[in-house]
Amino acid sequence: MFPMNQYTLWRRLSFRLTLWYSLIFTLCAAILLLIFYMRVAYITGERMDDELEEEMGEFADIMRTSGLQAVIDEIRVEEHLEAPGAIFMRLLSLRGSVLTSTDTAPWGGQIPIDHQKILQKIREADTFYETIDLVRHPYAMRAIYQALNPYVVMQIGASLEESDAYLDIFRQLLLLILAPVVLISAVVGGFMANQALADVDAVARTAEEIANGNTHRRVKIVRQFVEIERLASSFNTMVDQLHTLIKQMREMTDNIAHDLRSPLTRIRGFAEMTLIGHSTPADFQEMAVNTVEECDNLIHMINTMLDIAEAESGIGTNRVEPVELGPLIDDACALFNGLASHKGIHLQMEVPDSAVVLSDKGKLQRMITNLLENAIKYTPMKGRVSVSVQLAAQATFIQVKDTGIGIAAEEQTKIFQRFYRCDASRSEAGMGLGLSLVKAFSESLGGSLLVSSIPDRGSTFTICMPAGIPT
Ligand code: ADP
């Protein structure tokens, strides 16, 4: 369980996802609305400019057809027709004086003229527009300037009050739209984040239950999101593997306990019998011999376990060199010849002259003798045992084959575990470490160990060694 101070809202993934989702969604919506607003503002401005241009066009026509006085008369007429402050008209001479102007009072009494600027702009283009900020009037003025003849410039202005008010309402409307968008995005984001994380929560809850001892619990796989499904199935696989490992460790510790108890009990039994009986010095000597023998067995077992652990962890070093398999296998067979002939077992070897592998000679020797020892041990009288070598392009195969008791299919995967011994072979002496050692050594040399076996017909163990140098 998390301590409460760590479990704050900010540390919750669902909260952060919701926040991110709403932020991004709101930002996108705001950008879209802003673009919309700017477009509307632009169109409004353009419409006003068009109206001003139309008005200016009428005055330009009058100038062309009837002259300056007619323009001045028309300005007077329009001033009376229009509401005060609706439209502003002014005639300016190019020298800078005002020829005529409508009343400036509704515009705050003063409308600034930048004569230099007007002159320059008129030289560049016949018509130009300007937005003028008025000092004593709350709204700005949009104005058009046009030269009616080479000496007179006309200025027509209209207040931006109406379009500003219109854009103001529009702005408020957009903000009103944005508020529910923020709310909806938070709700939708929260819903989606919770949906996605509900399954992660289920995995976490199952992990907690397993940690509390309910080791048989597994995550129910709901096929909603591929990632979560993968997480759940990987979690279940991991728990299964842990389960198997724990089971194997339990079996192994049981076996170790059993294998240690037997020789220790025997040592104690000898010592006790020698002590309480009327023992002669010869009895004491025998006890000492037995104790040394049992201790040797125990030391051998512990050393083998250490060798396996070293090979499995990869910390051991391999003395790689070209190894001629013929003489190596010959020596191994010579070692077991006596035992084989004692059991009437026909022991044969089939190794090509050119059989050379790049490997660790000492380890190879121990692997082959272990497999040979097993083959002879688990083959009844008058059976057959053979060691052969096959050379291929990528690998060399060393096979130890027997016509012995065989191994049941369900036990073939277990025989490589430390201390595992099949029921059928328990009458024979052994520690259950030989195959673990062969497997660990072959893998540490970059190879593998395979088994194929049929009960009562025999077994074949194959060491596969890579042709190249092991890494
Ligand atoms: P052990 O010391 O018992 O021989 P190993 O690790 O060498 O230990 O072998 C593990 C078990 O695999 C043996 O106890 C035996 O049951 C089985 N086994 C190994 N080799 C053979 C074989 N050639 N034929 C039948 N069973 C075998």
Residues whose N, C-alpha, C, O or C-beta is under 5 A from the ligand:
A	BS01	ADP	N374 A375 Y378 G404 I405 G406 I407 I415 Y420 R421 C422 S425 A429 G430 M431 G432 L433 G434 L435 S436 S459
